[in-house]
């Protein structure tokens, strides 16, 4: 790099093993770390080669919007500086790994059709002319293709590839290494998850959508009518938190869980009330206290999977060698899993934000820096003098390695090879503060 930095480059540490307490106390929200053993045996590391990925993504019928560039200095999702191209997943894989693509095959076919009219005889001269023109067109296209570089950033993980990532043993190994909750004492100790590696997380969380109390109706238990006393104490003694109405009907309270996993109480009553029946007895809001302990709360593993192994937030990155993602930060925790090829990263702490000249907070590029770390232009370097004061961190991420990037840490990424990566982000939690320097 052309910048004359004052501090020495610091290599990011690698760790063969990790526990949630060490990760939480030393790295989470504090410092990047490379984990070398967590994803090294994952199915994507063992199986995802270009042919496998192309075959898997063949099930995706729609085209993808792909970043494309020649100079490759500005791969950002911004219309002013990034061109886009619609491609099928198979065409993208072929272009990234420089295999013969469907586009090249189509070019050869169309080239032949253009140079031979229906009434033309196949003379040697015509064939020679046709071949020369076709070869010239293909050579020009191939030369342009060599200069072109492609970069896909998916906004969710395609189903065929998600099935390879969310395998029970893989998820458990990762979560057992890094994931810890602030209020873990409130979680159920019981883990109902089976050992089936193909278990889908959505099925498990559907089971958590509605929980019934363990109590059941007692055959010989007399329920008071609305004309009798219906005290809170009496109601709380009812197994299953039963309610009463004018027709002495027993109706069970149901505990629902909202979509974000936090329980709330909602009483659902039978629709079989007779016409003219009196109003049912009102239950005190504290009634649920007696049944709260009976509810099975989600485990740490279930919550961790919902946050980290979320198909809708997980991202696939697939791109050509030489791709550059300029200096920027993300507002969430990030796990970058390298599957194919190597990537070089330069990182800066959020504490150096003022030294990195971010765009205005009112801009839609506020999370990016105005600094080009690769520039050799002396005038540009002199425009941003404080960059030299920033402390750089560096690593080359290899296949089978996982890099944790804390929220608000700046990072610049270069693909050294044709690369396939997966990011598993998760949001800041309520107890995690945003650094003061990021309130811009």
DAMO-V917263 format. One record per residue. N is the residue number from 1. RES is the residue in one letter. PHI is phi in radians with two decimals (none if undefined). OMEGA is omega as a letter, one per 20 degrees, with the letter a starting at -180 (none if undefined). D_CENTER is the distance of its C-alpha to the mean C-alpha in Angstrom with 2 decimals. Layout:
N:RES:PHI:OMEGA:D_CENTER
N:RES:PHI:OMEGA:D_CENTER
This chain:
1:X:none:a:30.81
2:X:-1.45:a:33.64
3:X:-1.33:r:33.13
4:X:-1.66:a:35.59
5:X:-1.29:a:33.49
6:X:-1.36:a:35.55
7:X:-1.78:r:33.46
8:X:-1.33:r:32.76
9:X:-1.16:a:29.40
10:X:-1.84:r:27.65
11:X:-1.39:r:25.79
12:X:-1.24:a:22.69
13:X:-1.23:r:23.65
14:X:-1.94:a:22.63
15:X:-2.29:r:22.81
16:X:-1.39:a:23.60
17:X:-2.47:a:23.02
18:X:-2.70:r:21.51
19:X:-2.16:a:22.05
20:X:-1.00:a:20.25
21:X:-1.21:r:23.33
22:X:-1.18:r:23.59
23:X:-1.04:a:19.95
24:X:-1.16:a:20.30
25:X:-1.40:a:23.72
26:X:-1.95:a:23.33
27:X:-2.19:a:19.86
28:X:-1.02:a:17.49
29:X:1.17:a:17.87
30:X:-2.11:a:20.61
31:X:-2.74:r:20.07
32:X:-1.24:r:17.81
33:X:-2.63:r:18.50
34:X:-1.79:r:18.05
35:X:-1.80:a:18.00
36:X:-1.72:a:19.94
37:X:-2.04:a:20.36
38:X:-1.29:a:17.17
39:X:-1.91:a:15.60
40:X:-1.13:r:18.92
41:X:-1.90:r:19.90
42:X:-1.11:r:16.73
43:X:-1.01:r:17.54
44:X:-0.98:a:15.48
45:X:-1.14:a:17.60
46:X:-1.46:a:20.70
47:X:-2.03:a:20.27
48:X:-1.42:r:18.14
49:X:-1.87:a:20.94
50:X:-0.95:a:21.53
51:X:-1.14:a:23.64
52:X:-1.14:a:21.26
53:X:-1.12:r:18.28
54:X:-1.08:r:20.77
55:X:-1.14:a:22.16
56:X:-1.15:a:18.92
57:X:-1.39:r:17.83
58:X:-1.08:r:21.41
59:X:-1.30:r:20.51
60:X:-1.47:a:18.49
61:X:-1.43:a:21.48
62:X:-1.42:r:20.44
63:X:-1.44:r:20.33
64:X:-1.90:r:17.44
65:X:-1.54:a:17.87
66:X:-2.02:r:17.96
67:X:-1.26:r:18.90
68:X:-2.44:a:22.30
69:X:-2.75:r:24.74
70:X:-1.80:a:27.88
71:X:-1.39:r:28.06
72:X:1.09:r:24.34
73:X:-1.72:a:24.54
74:X:-2.40:r:22.32
75:X:-1.48:r:19.05
76:X:-2.16:r:17.80
77:X:-1.40:a:16.78
78:X:-2.46:a:20.23
79:X:-1.10:a:23.03
80:X:-1.31:a:25.75
81:X:-2.19:a:24.66
82:X:-2.28:r:22.41
83:X:-1.53:a:23.77
84:X:-2.26:a:21.89
85:X:-2.49:r:22.87
86:X:-1.54:a:22.30
87:X:-2.44:r:21.96
88:X:-1.33:r:21.50
89:X:-0.99:a:18.96
90:X:-1.16:r:22.09
91:X:-1.11:r:23.63
92:X:-1.12:r:20.64
93:X:-1.06:r:20.58
94:X:-1.10:a:24.36
95:X:-1.24:a:24.41
96:X:-1.14:a:21.94
97:X:-1.71:r:23.87
98:X:1.02:r:27.20
99:X:-1.68:a:28.32
100:X:-1.16:a:30.57
101:X:-1.68:r:28.63
102:X:-1.11:r:29.67
103:X:-1.15:r:30.44
104:X:-1.18:r:33.01
105:X:-1.10:r:34.56
106:X:-1.12:r:34.91
107:X:-1.10:r:36.47
108:X:-1.09:a:39.08
109:X:-1.12:a:39.94
110:X:-1.17:r:40.36
111:X:-1.11:r:42.27
112:X:-1.15:a:44.78
113:X:-1.21:a:45.28
114:X:-1.14:a:45.93
115:X:-1.75:r:48.73
116:X:-2.48:r:50.66
117:X:-1.37:a:52.34
118:X:-0.99:a:53.61
119:X:-1.65:a:57.23
120:X:-1.46:r:56.73
121:X:-1.41:a:58.25
122:X:-1.51:r:56.36
123:X:-1.35:r:58.68
124:X:-1.06:a:57.90
125:X:-1.14:a:57.85
126:X:-1.11:r:55.32
127:X:-1.11:a:53.09
128:X:-1.15:r:53.31
129:X:-1.08:a:52.52
130:X:-1.09:a:49.58
131:X:-1.12:a:48.19
132:X:-1.07:a:48.67
133:X:-1.15:a:46.87
134:X:-1.11:a:44.01
135:X:-1.11:r:43.65
136:X:-1.09:r:43.69
137:X:-1.08:a:41.00
138:X:-1.16:a:38.75
139:X:-1.08:r:39.41
140:X:-1.09:r:38.53
141:X:-1.12:a:35.31
142:X:-1.11:r:34.36
143:X:-1.12:r:35.21
144:X:-1.15:a:32.97
145:X:-1.10:r:30.22
146:X:-1.10:a:30.56
147:X:-1.40:a:30.03
148:X:-1.31:r:27.05
149:X:-2.29:a:23.56
150:X:-2.11:r:20.44
151:X:-2.57:r:16.82
152:X:-1.84:r:14.08
153:X:-2.14:a:10.77
154:X:-1.37:a:9.28
155:X:-1.75:r:7.76
156:X:-2.81:a:6.65
157:X:-1.63:r:7.49
158:X:-0.97:a:11.32
159:X:-0.89:a:13.14
160:X:-1.04:a:15.26
161:X:-1.43:r:12.67
162:X:-1.07:r:10.53
163:X:-1.12:r:13.97
164:X:-1.36:a:14.37
165:X:-1.54:a:11.33
166:X:-1.53:r:11.87
167:X:-1.92:a:15.46
168:X:-0.90:a:17.12
169:X:-1.13:r:18.69
170:X:-1.17:r:15.66
171:X:-1.12:a:13.63
172:X:-1.13:a:16.86
173:X:-1.11:r:17.66
174:X:-1.17:a:14.58
175:X:-1.18:r:14.98
176:X:-1.21:a:18.71
177:X:-1.68:a:18.36
178:X:-2.28:a:16.37
179:X:-1.67:r:15.60
180:X:-2.45:r:18.47
181:X:-1.67:r:19.16
182:X:-1.22:a:21.76
183:X:-2.00:a:23.74
184:X:-1.14:a:23.47
185:X:-1.17:a:27.17
186:X:-1.56:a:26.53
187:X:-1.54:r:24.50
188:X:-1.20:r:26.23
189:X:-1.37:a:27.22
190:X:-1.38:r:27.26
191:X:-2.05:a:24.46
192:X:-1.49:a:24.95
193:X:-1.25:r:22.35
194:X:-1.42:a:24.10
195:X:-1.57:r:23.82
196:X:-1.12:a:22.80
197:X:-1.28:a:20.00
198:X:-1.73:a:19.00
199:X:-1.08:a:18.63
200:X:-1.62:a:16.18
201:X:-1.11:a:14.51
202:X:-1.12:r:15.41
203:X:-1.14:a:19.01
204:X:-1.20:a:19.07
205:X:-1.36:r:17.93
206:X:-1.14:r:20.40
207:X:-1.20:a:23.02
208:X:-1.50:a:22.27
209:X:-1.13:r:22.82
210:X:-2.38:r:26.58
211:X:-2.07:r:28.54
212:X:-1.68:r:32.30
213:X:-1.16:a:34.64
214:X:-1.31:a:36.46
215:X:-1.23:r:39.87
216:X:-2.30:r:41.99
217:X:-1.17:r:45.20
218:X:-1.77:a:48.40
219:X:-1.05:a:51.22
220:X:-1.80:a:54.01
221:X:-1.66:a:52.36
222:X:-1.54:r:54.01
223:X:-1.81:a:51.87
224:X:-1.23:r:53.71
225:X:-1.42:a:54.21
226:X:-1.23:r:53.58
227:X:-1.39:a:57.24
228:X:-1.76:r:56.74
229:X:-1.18:a:55.07
230:X:-2.25:a:51.30
231:X:-1.33:r:50.39
232:X:-1.05:a:46.97
233:X:-1.08:a:48.21
234:X:-1.14:a:49.31
235:X:-1.11:a:46.04
236:X:-1.16:r:44.03
237:X:-1.34:a:46.24
238:X:-1.18:r:45.32
239:X:-1.14:a:43.13
240:X:1.37:r:39.86
241:X:0.94:a:40.65
242:X:-1.31:r:42.93
243:X:-1.95:r:44.24
244:X:-2.28:r:47.63
245:X:-2.31:a:49.12
246:X:-1.17:a:52.68
247:X:-1.78:r:52.81
248:X:0.98:r:51.90
249:X:-1.56:r:48.68
250:X:-1.64:a:46.06
251:X:-2.37:a:42.51
252:X:-1.51:r:39.54
253:X:-1.38:a:36.93
254:X:-2.06:r:33.36
255:X:-1.70:a:30.49
256:X:-1.88:r:27.30
257:X:-1.98:r:23.81
258:X:-1.33:a:21.86
259:X:-1.09:a:18.34
260:X:-1.48:r:16.92
261:X:1.56:a:18.71
262:X:-1.62:a:21.67
263:X:-1.28:r:24.99
264:X:-2.45:a:27.64
265:X:-1.74:r:31.07
266:X:-2.51:a:32.31
267:X:-1.67:r:35.68
268:X:-1.99:a:36.14
269:X:-1.92:a:39.76
270:X:-1.16:r:41.66
271:X:-1.54:a:42.65
272:X:-1.67:r:46.07
273:X:-1.26:r:48.00
274:X:-1.32:a:51.48
275:X:-1.09:r:52.73
276:X:1.51:r:54.34
277:X:-1.17:a:52.72
278:X:-1.24:r:52.45
279:X:-1.18:r:49.32
280:X:-1.30:r:47.39
281:X:-1.13:r:47.44
282:X:-1.41:a:44.79
283:X:-1.64:r:42.62
284:X:-1.24:a:42.02
285:X:-1.11:r:38.41
286:X:-1.36:a:39.01
287:X:-1.01:a:39.70
288:X:-1.19:a:36.17
289:X:-0.99:a:36.70
290:X:-1.23:a:38.80
291:X:-1.91:a:36.11
292:X:-1.04:a:32.99
293:X:-1.18:a:33.70
294:X:-1.41:a:33.84
295:X:-1.34:r:30.25
296:X:-1.49:r:27.73
297:X:-1.43:r:24.80
298:X:-1.14:a:21.32
299:X:-1.39:r:20.98
300:X:-1.03:a:18.86
301:X:-1.11:a:17.15
302:X:-1.12:r:16.44
303:X:-1.13:r:15.11
304:X:-1.08:r:12.94
305:X:-1.12:a:11.47
306:X:-1.12:a:10.98
307:X:-1.50:a:9.13
308:X:-1.63:a:7.14
309:X:-1.65:a:7.19
310:X:-1.71:a:6.24
311:X:-1.05:a:6.52
312:X:-1.34:r:6.56
313:X:-1.90:r:3.44
314:X:-1.12:a:1.94
315:X:-2.20:r:4.60
316:X:-1.82:r:8.13
317:X:-2.03:a:10.68
318:X:-2.41:a:14.23
319:X:-2.81:a:17.29
320:X:-1.31:r:20.91
321:X:-1.11:r:22.65
322:X:1.56:r:23.48
323:X:-1.07:a:20.49
324:X:-2.24:r:20.10
325:X:-1.89:a:17.48
326:X:-1.11:a:19.86
327:X:-1.06:a:19.81
328:X:-2.77:r:17.30
329:X:-2.32:r:15.35
330:X:-2.00:a:12.18
331:X:-1.67:a:12.83
332:X:-2.44:r:10.33
333:X:-1.15:a:10.14
334:X:-2.39:r:8.36
335:X:-2.04:r:8.72
336:X:-1.76:r:9.64
337:X:-1.74:a:10.93
338:X:-1.59:a:13.80
339:X:-1.81:a:14.93
340:X:-2.24:r:17.74
341:X:1.37:a:19.82
342:X:-2.12:r:19.88
343:X:-2.22:r:18.50
344:X:-1.83:a:20.51
345:X:-2.20:r:19.14
346:X:-2.05:a:21.31
347:X:-2.16:r:20.16
348:X:-2.37:r:22.04
349:X:-1.20:r:21.99
350:X:-1.08:r:21.63
351:X:-1.16:r:25.33
352:X:-1.68:a:26.10
353:X:-0.97:a:24.67
354:X:-1.15:r:28.24
355:X:-1.49:a:29.05
356:X:-1.90:r:26.32
357:X:0.90:r:27.56
358:X:-1.21:r:24.53
359:X:-1.14:a:25.15
360:X:-0.97:r:26.56
361:X:-1.13:r:24.56
362:X:-1.51:a:25.81
363:X:-1.52:r:24.30
364:X:-1.34:r:21.08
365:X:-1.96:a:20.65
366:X:-1.12:a:21.17
367:X:-1.59:a:18.16
368:X:-2.04:a:19.80
369:X:-1.74:r:23.01
370:X:-1.41:a:26.23
371:X:-1.56:r:26.95
372:X:-1.75:a:26.87
373:X:-1.16:a:26.95
374:X:-1.76:a:28.57
375:X:-1.17:r:31.41
376:X:-2.01:a:34.99
377:X:-1.32:a:36.48
378:X:-1.09:a:38.67
379:X:-1.11:r:38.81
380:X:-1.16:r:35.05
381:X:-1.09:a:34.96
382:X:-1.23:r:37.77
383:X:-1.23:a:35.94
384:X:-2.18:a:33.30
385:X:-1.16:a:35.42
386:X:-1.25:r:33.27
387:X:-1.00:a:30.57
388:X:-1.09:a:32.97
389:X:-1.48:a:32.80
390:X:-1.32:r:29.06
391:X:-1.58:a:28.08
392:X:-1.61:r:25.99
393:X:-2.12:a:23.74
394:X:-2.48:r:23.15
395:X:-2.82:r:21.72
396:X:-1.98:a:21.47
397:X:-1.54:a:18.47
398:X:-1.86:r:19.67
399:X:-0.99:a:18.41
400:X:1.57:r:17.70
401:X:-1.96:a:16.77
402:X:-2.22:r:13.87
403:X:-1.84:r:13.96
404:X:-1.59:r:13.16
405:X:-2.00:a:13.29
406:X:-1.14:r:14.55
407:X:-1.02:r:14.05
408:X:1.25:r:16.46
409:X:-1.46:a:17.24
410:X:-1.31:r:18.22
411:X:-2.62:r:17.33
412:X:-2.09:a:18.80
413:X:-2.17:r:17.62
414:X:-2.20:r:20.01
415:X:-1.47:r:19.57
416:X:-1.42:a:22.72
417:X:-2.41:r:22.42
418:X:-1.00:a:20.80
419:X:-2.20:r:17.27
420:X:-2.25:a:14.30
421:X:-2.35:r:11.23
422:X:-2.28:r:7.75
423:X:-1.92:r:5.36
424:X:-2.09:a:4.04
425:X:-1.58:r:4.71
426:X:-2.57:a:7.27
427:X:-1.27:r:10.20
428:X:-1.05:r:13.70
429:X:-1.67:a:16.00
430:X:-1.03:a:19.45
431:X:-1.47:a:21.37
432:X:-1.66:a:19.46
433:X:-1.52:r:21.34
434:X:-1.44:r:20.46
435:X:-0.95:a:22.67
436:X:-1.00:a:25.89
437:X:-1.22:a:25.74
438:X:-1.62:r:22.62
439:X:-1.44:a:24.63
440:X:-1.80:none:25.91
